[in-house]
Amino acid sequence: MTVSVDGTRCIGCGMCAAAVPAVFQIQGRVSVVRTQPRTAAEEAGAFGAANGCPVNAIKARRS
């Protein structure tokens, strides 16, 4: 799985970092990917964060 955040769209709401702190973190005013998901739980959380992102800044793709 590959996860990315479009920093030009991100509003820094923090939902993704709160949901999956192993994968996402807030740096400055936007979210960034700390590490790619390594477990099934992290993958599920990353998909949930992508689906729940209010500005669709997160992309999660199965490899």
All heavy atoms as a GROMACS GRO file, in nm:
protein
  441
    1MET      N    1   0.084  -0.118   0.000
    1MET     CA    2   0.000   0.000   0.000
    1MET      C    3   0.088   0.124   0.000
    1MET      O    4   0.192   0.127   0.065
    1MET     CB    5  -0.088   0.000   0.124
    1MET     CG    6  -0.142   0.136   0.159
    1MET     SD    7  -0.254   0.138   0.295
    1MET     CE    8  -0.399   0.098   0.208
    2THR      N    9   0.044   0.223  -0.074
    2THR     CA   10   0.112   0.352  -0.078
    2THR      C   11   0.014   0.460  -0.035
    2THR      O   12  -0.097   0.467  -0.087
    2THR     CB   13   0.163   0.382  -0.220
    2THR    OG1   14   0.248   0.276  -0.261
    2THR    CG2   15   0.238   0.513  -0.223
    3VAL      N   16   0.058   0.541   0.060
    3VAL     CA   17  -0.024   0.651   0.111
    3VAL      C   18   0.049   0.782   0.083
    3VAL      O   19   0.171   0.790   0.100
    3VAL     CB   20  -0.048   0.636   0.263
    3VAL    CG1   21  -0.129   0.750   0.317
    3VAL    CG2   22  -0.115   0.504   0.293
    4SER      N   23  -0.026   0.883   0.041
    4SER     CA   24   0.033   1.015   0.019
    4SER      C   25  -0.066   1.122   0.063
    4SER      O   26  -0.186   1.099   0.069
    4SER     CB   27   0.070   1.034  -0.128
    4SER     OG   28  -0.045   1.027  -0.210
    5VAL      N   29  -0.010   1.239   0.094
    5VAL     CA   30  -0.091   1.355   0.132
    5VAL      C   31  -0.055   1.470   0.039
    5VAL      O   32   0.063   1.502   0.022
    5VAL     CB   33  -0.065   1.398   0.279
    5VAL    CG1   34  -0.144   1.524   0.312
    5VAL    CG2   35  -0.099   1.286   0.375
    6ASP      N   36  -0.155   1.529  -0.022
    6ASP     CA   37  -0.135   1.647  -0.107
    6ASP      C   38  -0.132   1.769  -0.015
    6ASP      O   39  -0.236   1.815   0.034
    6ASP     CB   40  -0.249   1.658  -0.208
    6ASP     CG   41  -0.234   1.776  -0.302
    6ASP    OD1   42  -0.155   1.868  -0.274
    6ASP    OD2   43  -0.304   1.776  -0.405
    7GLY      N   44  -0.013   1.818   0.010
    7GLY     CA   45   0.005   1.930   0.102
    7GLY      C   46  -0.059   2.059   0.055
    7GLY      O   47  -0.085   2.148   0.136
    8THR      N   48  -0.089   2.070  -0.074
    8THR     CA   49  -0.154   2.191  -0.123
    8THR      C   50  -0.304   2.189  -0.094
    8THR      O   51  -0.368   2.293  -0.094
    8THR     CB   52  -0.133   2.209  -0.275
    8THR    OG1   53  -0.193   2.100  -0.346
    8THR    CG2   54   0.015   2.217  -0.308
    9ARG      N   55  -0.360   2.070  -0.068
    9ARG     CA   56  -0.503   2.059  -0.037
    9ARG      C   57  -0.528   2.047   0.112
    9ARG      O   58  -0.635   2.082   0.161
    9ARG     CB   59  -0.562   1.937  -0.106
    9ARG     CG   60  -0.555   1.948  -0.257
    9ARG     CD   61  -0.628   1.834  -0.318
    9ARG     NE   62  -0.771   1.862  -0.300
    9ARG     CZ   63  -0.865   1.814  -0.375
    9ARG    NH1   64  -0.836   1.730  -0.472
    9ARG    NH2   65  -0.991   1.844  -0.355
   10CYS      N   66  -0.432   1.993   0.186
   10CYS     CA   67  -0.450   1.964   0.328
   10CYS      C   68  -0.477   2.092   0.407
   10CYS      O   69  -0.411   2.194   0.387
   10CYS     CB   70  -0.324   1.895   0.382
   10CYS     SG   71  -0.334   1.852   0.557
   11ILE      N   72  -0.574   2.083   0.498
   11ILE     CA   73  -0.607   2.198   0.585
   11ILE      C   74  -0.557   2.176   0.727
   11ILE      O   75  -0.582   2.258   0.815
   11ILE     CB   76  -0.759   2.226   0.584
   11ILE    CG1   77  -0.838   2.105   0.633
   11ILE    CG2   78  -0.803   2.273   0.446
   11ILE    CD1   79  -0.987   2.130   0.654
   12GLY      N   80  -0.489   2.064   0.751
   12GLY     CA   81  -0.430   2.039   0.882
   12GLY      C   82  -0.530   2.012   0.993
   12GLY      O   83  -0.504   2.045   1.108
   13CYS      N   84  -0.643   1.951   0.960
   13CYS     CA   85  -0.745   1.928   1.063
   13CYS      C   86  -0.698   1.825   1.167
   13CYS      O   87  -0.747   1.824   1.279
   13CYS     CB   88  -0.877   1.886   1.001
   13CYS     SG   89  -0.880   1.718   0.935
   14GLY      N   90  -0.606   1.737   1.129
   14GLY     CA   91  -0.550   1.642   1.224
   14GLY      C   92  -0.626   1.512   1.240
   14GLY      O   93  -0.585   1.427   1.319
   15MET      N   94  -0.734   1.494   1.168
   15MET     CA   95  -0.813   1.372   1.179
   15MET      C   96  -0.728   1.249   1.149
   15MET      O   97  -0.734   1.150   1.220
   15MET     CB   98  -0.934   1.380   1.085
   15MET     CG   99  -1.023   1.258   1.081
   15MET     SD  100  -0.974   1.122   0.970
   15MET     CE  101  -0.962   1.199   0.813
   16CYS      N  102  -0.649   1.254   1.046
   16CYS     CA  103  -0.570   1.138   1.006
   16CYS      C  104  -0.462   1.106   1.110
   16CYS      O  105  -0.441   0.990   1.145
   16CYS     CB  106  -0.507   1.161   0.869
   16CYS     SG  107  -0.404   1.309   0.857
   17ALA      N  108  -0.395   1.209   1.161
   17ALA     CA  109  -0.292   1.188   1.261
   17ALA      C  110  -0.349   1.134   1.391
   17ALA      O  111  -0.286   1.054   1.459
   17ALA     CB  112  -0.216   1.318   1.286
   18ALA      N  113  -0.470   1.174   1.424
   18ALA     CA  114  -0.535   1.122   1.544
   18ALA      C  115  -0.577   0.976   1.524
   18ALA      O  116  -0.568   0.894   1.615
   18ALA     CB  117  -0.656   1.206   1.580
   19ALA      N  118  -0.619   0.943   1.402
   19ALA     CA  119  -0.668   0.807   1.374
   19ALA      C  120  -0.554   0.707   1.359
   19ALA      O  121  -0.565   0.594   1.406
   19ALA     CB  122  -0.753   0.808   1.247
   20VAL      N  123  -0.445   0.747   1.293
   20VAL     CA  124  -0.334   0.654   1.266
   20VAL      C  125  -0.201   0.728   1.289
   20VAL      O  126  -0.130   0.761   1.194
   20VAL     CB  127  -0.340   0.600   1.122
   20VAL    CG1  128  -0.253   0.476   1.108
   20VAL    CG2  129  -0.481   0.569   1.078
   21PRO      N  130  -0.165   0.752   1.414
   21PRO     CA  131  -0.043   0.829   1.442
   21PRO      C  132   0.085   0.761   1.395
   21PRO      O  133   0.186   0.828   1.376
   21PRO     CB  134  -0.046   0.847   1.594
   21PRO     CG  135  -0.137   0.742   1.644
   21PRO     CD  136  -0.236   0.715   1.535
   22ALA      N  137   0.082   0.630   1.374
   22ALA     CA  138   0.201   0.562   1.322
   22ALA      C  139   0.226   0.596   1.176
   22ALA      O  140   0.339   0.586   1.128
   22ALA     CB  141   0.185   0.411   1.338
   23VAL      N  142   0.123   0.640   1.105
   23VAL     CA  143   0.134   0.668   0.962
   23VAL      C  144   0.138   0.818   0.933
   23VAL      O  145   0.216   0.863   0.850
   23VAL     CB  146   0.019   0.600   0.884
   23VAL    CG1  147   0.024   0.636   0.735
   23VAL    CG2  148   0.023   0.449   0.902
   24PHE      N  149   0.054   0.896   1.001
   24PHE     CA  150   0.043   1.039   0.973
   24PHE      C  151   0.087   1.124   1.092
   24PHE      O  152   0.072   1.083   1.207
   24PHE     CB  153  -0.103   1.077   0.943
   24PHE     CG  154  -0.163   1.003   0.827
   24PHE    CD1  155  -0.246   0.894   0.847
   24PHE    CD2  156  -0.138   1.043   0.697
   24PHE    CE1  157  -0.303   0.826   0.741
   24PHE    CE2  158  -0.194   0.976   0.589
   24PHE     CZ  159  -0.276   0.867   0.612
   25GLN      N  160   0.137   1.242   1.063
   25GLN     CA  161   0.163   1.341   1.167
   25GLN      C  162   0.145   1.480   1.109
   25GLN      O  163   0.156   1.499   0.988
   25GLN     CB  164   0.303   1.326   1.227
   25GLN     CG  165   0.415   1.373   1.138
   25GLN     CD  166   0.551   1.354   1.204
   25GLN    OE1  167   0.568   1.270   1.290
   25GLN    NE2  168   0.647   1.433   1.164
   26ILE      N  169   0.116   1.574   1.196
   26ILE     CA  170   0.102   1.713   1.154
   26ILE      C  171   0.239   1.779   1.166
   26ILE      O  172   0.303   1.771   1.270
   26ILE     CB  173  -0.001   1.789   1.241
   26ILE    CG1  174  -0.140   1.725   1.228
   26ILE    CG2  175  -0.005   1.937   1.204
   26ILE    CD1  176  -0.201   1.735   1.090
   27GLN      N  177   0.282   1.840   1.057
   27GLN     CA  178   0.407   1.917   1.057
   27GLN      C  179   0.372   2.056   1.009
   27GLN      O  180   0.326   2.073   0.896
   27GLN     CB  181   0.511   1.856   0.964
   27GLN     CG  182   0.579   1.736   1.021
   27GLN     CD  183   0.693   1.687   0.932
   27GLN    OE1  184   0.711   1.733   0.820
   27GLN    NE2  185   0.767   1.592   0.982
   28GLY      N  186   0.393   2.152   1.095
   28GLY     CA  187   0.354   2.288   1.060
   28GLY      C  188   0.203   2.296   1.052
   28GLY      O  189   0.133   2.271   1.149
   29ARG      N  190   0.153   2.323   0.933
   29ARG     CA  191   0.008   2.339   0.914
   29ARG      C  192  -0.056   2.230   0.830
   29ARG      O  193  -0.172   2.240   0.794
   29ARG     CB  194  -0.017   2.475   0.848
   29ARG     CG  195   0.037   2.589   0.932
   29ARG     CD  196   0.019   2.717   0.860
   29ARG     NE  197  -0.103   2.779   0.911
   29ARG     CZ  198  -0.129   2.906   0.901
   29ARG    NH1  199  -0.044   2.986   0.840
   29ARG    NH2  200  -0.240   2.954   0.950
   30VAL      N  201   0.021   2.127   0.797
   30VAL     CA  202  -0.033   2.019   0.713
   30VAL      C  203   0.007   1.883   0.767
   30VAL      O  204   0.100   1.869   0.845
   30VAL     CB  205   0.015   2.031   0.566
   30VAL    CG1  206  -0.034   2.160   0.503
   30VAL    CG2  207   0.165   2.018   0.556
   31SER      N  208  -0.065   1.783   0.722
   31SER     CA  209  -0.034   1.645   0.757
   31SER      C  210   0.069   1.590   0.659
   31SER      O  211   0.071   1.627   0.541
   31SER     CB  212  -0.162   1.561   0.749
   31SER     OG  213  -0.132   1.426   0.780
   32VAL      N  214   0.155   1.503   0.708
   32VAL     CA  215   0.253   1.434   0.625
   32VAL      C  216   0.250   1.286   0.660
   32VAL      O  217   0.205   1.248   0.768
   32VAL     CB  218   0.396   1.491   0.642
   32VAL    CG1  219   0.404   1.635   0.598
   32VAL    CG2  220   0.443   1.476   0.785
   33VAL      N  221   0.302   1.206   0.569
   33VAL     CA  222   0.313   1.063   0.594
   33VAL      C  223   0.445   1.038   0.667
   33VAL      O  224   0.552   1.069   0.615
   33VAL     CB  225   0.309   0.983   0.462
   33VAL    CG1  226   0.329   0.834   0.488
   33VAL    CG2  227   0.176   1.006   0.390
   34ARG      N  228   0.435   0.984   0.789
   34ARG     CA  229   0.555   0.949   0.867
   34ARG      C  230   0.620   0.825   0.809
   34ARG      O  231   0.739   0.823   0.783
   34ARG     CB  232   0.518   0.917   1.012
   34ARG     CG  233   0.475   1.033   1.093
   34ARG     CD  234   0.430   0.988   1.230
   34ARG     NE  235   0.528   0.899   1.289
   34ARG     CZ  236   0.567   0.903   1.414
   34ARG    NH1  237   0.513   0.990   1.495
   34ARG    NH2  238   0.655   0.820   1.461
   35THR      N  239   0.541   0.720   0.796
   35THR     CA  240   0.585   0.594   0.737
   35THR      C  241   0.467   0.532   0.663
   35THR      O  242   0.352   0.560   0.696
   35THR     CB  243   0.633   0.493   0.843
   35THR    OG1  244   0.524   0.462   0.931
   35THR    CG2  245   0.751   0.544   0.922
   36GLN      N  246   0.497   0.450   0.566
   36GLN     CA  247   0.391   0.378   0.497
   36GLN      C  248   0.334   0.273   0.591
   36GLN      O  249   0.405   0.223   0.679
   36GLN     CB  250   0.447   0.312   0.370
   36GLN     CG  251   0.493   0.411   0.264
   36GLN     CD  252   0.380   0.500   0.214
   36GLN    OE1  253   0.269   0.454   0.188
   36GLN    NE2  254   0.409   0.629   0.198
   37PRO      N  255   0.207   0.240   0.577
   37PRO     CA  256   0.145   0.140   0.665
   37PRO      C  257   0.219   0.006   0.658
   37PRO      O  258   0.258  -0.039   0.551
   37PRO     CB  259   0.004   0.125   0.609
   37PRO     CG  260  -0.021   0.250   0.532
   37PRO     CD  261   0.113   0.292   0.480
   38ARG      N  262   0.240  -0.054   0.777
   38ARG     CA  263   0.313  -0.180   0.784
   38ARG      C  264   0.226  -0.296   0.828
   38ARG      O  265   0.261  -0.410   0.808
   38ARG     CB  266   0.431  -0.167   0.880
   38ARG     CG  267   0.536  -0.068   0.830
   38ARG     CD  268   0.637  -0.042   0.937
   38ARG     NE  269   0.570   0.036   1.043
   38ARG     CZ  270   0.629   0.122   1.120
   38ARG    NH1  271   0.757   0.143   1.110
   38ARG    NH2  272   0.561   0.188   1.211
   39THR      N  273   0.114  -0.267   0.892
   39THR     CA  274   0.028  -0.373   0.942
   39THR      C  275  -0.111  -0.360   0.879
   39THR      O  276  -0.145  -0.255   0.822
   39THR     CB  277   0.012  -0.364   1.095
   39THR    OG1  278  -0.058  -0.243   1.127
   39THR    CG2  279   0.148  -0.365   1.166
   40ALA      N  280  -0.189  -0.464   0.894
   40ALA     CA  281  -0.326  -0.460   0.842
   40ALA      C  282  -0.407  -0.350   0.910
   40ALA      O  283  -0.487  -0.282   0.846
   40ALA     CB  284  -0.394  -0.596   0.860
   41ALA      N  285  -0.385  -0.331   1.039
   41ALA     CA  286  -0.457  -0.226   1.112
   41ALA      C  287  -0.418  -0.087   1.060
   41ALA      O  288  -0.504   0.001   1.046
   41ALA     CB  289  -0.431  -0.237   1.261
   42GLU      N  290  -0.291  -0.066   1.034
   42GLU     CA  291  -0.246   0.063   0.980
   42GLU      C  292  -0.302   0.085   0.840
   42GLU      O  293  -0.340   0.197   0.805
   42GLU     CB  294  -0.094   0.072   0.980
   42GLU     CG  295  -0.036   0.086   1.120
   42GLU     CD  296   0.116   0.085   1.121
   42GLU    OE1  297   0.179   0.072   1.014
   42GLU    OE2  298   0.173   0.098   1.231
   43GLU      N  299  -0.306  -0.021   0.758
   43GLU     CA  300  -0.364  -0.008   0.625
   43GLU      C  301  -0.512   0.029   0.633
   43GLU      O  302  -0.558   0.119   0.563
   43GLU     CB  303  -0.348  -0.138   0.546
   43GLU     CG  304  -0.208  -0.159   0.495
   43GLU     CD  305  -0.198  -0.275   0.399
   43GLU    OE1  306  -0.302  -0.332   0.359
   43GLU    OE2  307  -0.085  -0.308   0.362
   44ALA      N  308  -0.585  -0.039   0.720
   44ALA     CA  309  -0.728  -0.009   0.736
   44ALA      C  310  -0.747   0.134   0.785
   44ALA      O  311  -0.835   0.206   0.737
   44ALA     CB  312  -0.792  -0.108   0.834
   45GLY      N  313  -0.664   0.177   0.878
   45GLY     CA  314  -0.673   0.314   0.929
   45GLY      C  315  -0.641   0.417   0.822
   45GLY      O  316  -0.706   0.521   0.813
   46ALA      N  317  -0.541   0.386   0.738
   46ALA     CA  318  -0.505   0.479   0.630
   46ALA      C  319  -0.618   0.491   0.528
   46ALA      O  320  -0.648   0.601   0.481
   46ALA     CB  321  -0.376   0.434   0.562
   47PHE      N  322  -0.683   0.379   0.495
   47PHE     CA  323  -0.798   0.386   0.404
   47PHE      C  324  -0.911   0.466   0.468
   47PHE      O  325  -0.976   0.547   0.401
   47PHE     CB  326  -0.848   0.246   0.368
   47PHE     CG  327  -0.782   0.189   0.247
   47PHE    CD1  328  -0.707   0.074   0.257
   47PHE    CD2  329  -0.795   0.249   0.123
   47PHE    CE1  330  -0.645   0.020   0.146
   47PHE    CE2  331  -0.733   0.196   0.010
   47PHE     CZ  332  -0.657   0.081   0.022
   48GLY      N  333  -0.934   0.446   0.596
   48GLY     CA  334  -1.037   0.522   0.665
   48GLY      C  335  -1.006   0.670   0.667
   48GLY      O  336  -1.095   0.754   0.647
   49ALA      N  337  -0.879   0.704   0.689
   49ALA     CA  338  -0.839   0.845   0.689
   49ALA      C  339  -0.858   0.906   0.551
   49ALA      O  340  -0.905   1.020   0.539
   49ALA     CB  341  -0.694   0.858   0.734
   50ALA      N  342  -0.822   0.831   0.446
   50ALA     CA  343  -0.840   0.881   0.310
   50ALA      C  344  -0.988   0.904   0.281
   50ALA      O  345  -1.025   1.007   0.222
   50ALA     CB  346  -0.780   0.784   0.209
   51ASN      N  347  -1.072   0.812   0.323
   51ASN     CA  348  -1.216   0.826   0.299
   51ASN      C  349  -1.277   0.938   0.382
   51ASN      O  350  -1.375   1.000   0.341
   51ASN     CB  351  -1.289   0.695   0.326
   51ASN     CG  352  -1.262   0.591   0.221
   51ASN    OD1  353  -1.237   0.625   0.106
   51ASN    ND2  354  -1.266   0.466   0.259
   52GLY      N  355  -1.220   0.964   0.499
   52GLY     CA  356  -1.277   1.065   0.588
   52GLY      C  357  -1.218   1.203   0.575
   52GLY      O  358  -1.266   1.298   0.637
   53CYS      N  359  -1.113   1.217   0.495
   53CYS     CA  360  -1.048   1.347   0.480
   53CYS      C  361  -1.147   1.448   0.422
   53CYS      O  362  -1.202   1.427   0.314
   53CYS     CB  363  -0.926   1.336   0.389
   53CYS     SG  364  -0.839   1.493   0.365
   54PRO      N  365  -1.170   1.560   0.491
   54PRO     CA  366  -1.272   1.655   0.445
   54PRO      C  367  -1.237   1.727   0.315
   54PRO      O  368  -1.326   1.782   0.250
   54PRO     CB  369  -1.284   1.754   0.561
   54PRO     CG  370  -1.155   1.744   0.634
   54PRO     CD  371  -1.109   1.602   0.618
   55VAL      N  372  -1.110   1.726   0.275
   55VAL     CA  373  -1.073   1.793   0.151
   55VAL      C  374  -1.009   1.697   0.050
   55VAL      O  375  -0.949   1.740  -0.048
   55VAL     CB  376  -0.978   1.913   0.179
   55VAL    CG1  377  -1.050   2.022   0.254
   55VAL    CG2  378  -0.854   1.868   0.253
   56ASN      N  379  -1.022   1.566   0.076
   56ASN     CA  380  -0.968   1.463  -0.013
   56ASN      C  381  -0.820   1.482  -0.044
   56ASN      O  382  -0.778   1.466  -0.159
   56ASN     CB  383  -1.050   1.457  -0.143
   56ASN     CG  384  -1.191   1.414  -0.119
   56ASN    OD1  385  -1.216   1.321  -0.041
   56ASN    ND2  386  -1.286   1.481  -0.181
   57ALA      N  387  -0.742   1.516   0.057
   57ALA     CA  388  -0.598   1.537   0.038
   57ALA      C  389  -0.520   1.407   0.051
   57ALA      O  390  -0.403   1.403   0.009
   57ALA     CB  391  -0.547   1.638   0.141
   58ILE      N  392  -0.579   1.302   0.104
   58ILE     CA  393  -0.508   1.177   0.127
   58ILE      C  394  -0.544   1.076   0.019
   58ILE      O  395  -0.661   1.055  -0.011
   58ILE     CB  396  -0.544   1.118   0.265
   58ILE    CG1  397  -0.509   1.217   0.376
   58ILE    CG2  398  -0.472   0.984   0.287
   58ILE    CD1  399  -0.563   1.177   0.511
   59LYS      N  400  -0.442   1.014  -0.036
   59LYS     CA  401  -0.460   0.907  -0.135
   59LYS      C  402  -0.400   0.780  -0.076
   59LYS      O  403  -0.286   0.781  -0.028
   59LYS     CB  404  -0.391   0.939  -0.266
   59LYS     CG  405  -0.437   1.068  -0.330
   59LYS     CD  406  -0.584   1.062  -0.370
   59LYS     CE  407  -0.628   1.193  -0.431
   59LYS     NZ  408  -0.760   1.233  -0.398
   60ALA      N  409  -0.475   0.671  -0.080
   60ALA     CA  410  -0.427   0.540  -0.035
   60ALA      C  411  -0.450   0.441  -0.148
   60ALA      O  412  -0.565   0.424  -0.192
   60ALA     CB  413  -0.501   0.497   0.091
   61ARG      N  414  -0.343   0.381  -0.193
   61ARG     CA  415  -0.352   0.287  -0.306
   61ARG      C  416  -0.288   0.155  -0.269
   61ARG      O  417  -0.178   0.153  -0.214
   61ARG     CB  418  -0.280   0.344  -0.428
   61ARG     CG  419  -0.345   0.467  -0.483
   61ARG     CD  420  -0.270   0.516  -0.607
   61ARG     NE  421  -0.326   0.641  -0.652
   61ARG     CZ  422  -0.288   0.761  -0.610
   61ARG    NH1  423  -0.191   0.772  -0.521
   61ARG    NH2  424  -0.345   0.870  -0.656
   62ARG      N  425  -0.358   0.049  -0.302
   62ARG     CA  426  -0.298  -0.084  -0.282
   62ARG      C  427  -0.191  -0.105  -0.387
   62ARG      O  428  -0.208  -0.070  -0.502
   62ARG     CB  429  -0.404  -0.192  -0.295
   62ARG     CG  430  -0.504  -0.184  -0.184
   62ARG     CD  431  -0.562  -0.320  -0.156
   62ARG     NE  432  -0.675  -0.312  -0.064
   62ARG     CZ  433  -0.663  -0.317   0.067
   62ARG    NH1  434  -0.545  -0.331   0.122
   62ARG    NH2  435  -0.769  -0.308   0.144
   63SER      N  436  -0.081  -0.162  -0.343
   63SER     CA  437   0.032  -0.187  -0.435
   63SER      C  438   0.010  -0.309  -0.520
   63SER      O  439  -0.060  -0.397  -0.489
   63SER     CB  440   0.161  -0.203  -0.356
   63SER     OG  441   0.185  -0.088  -0.281
   0.00000   0.00000   0.00000
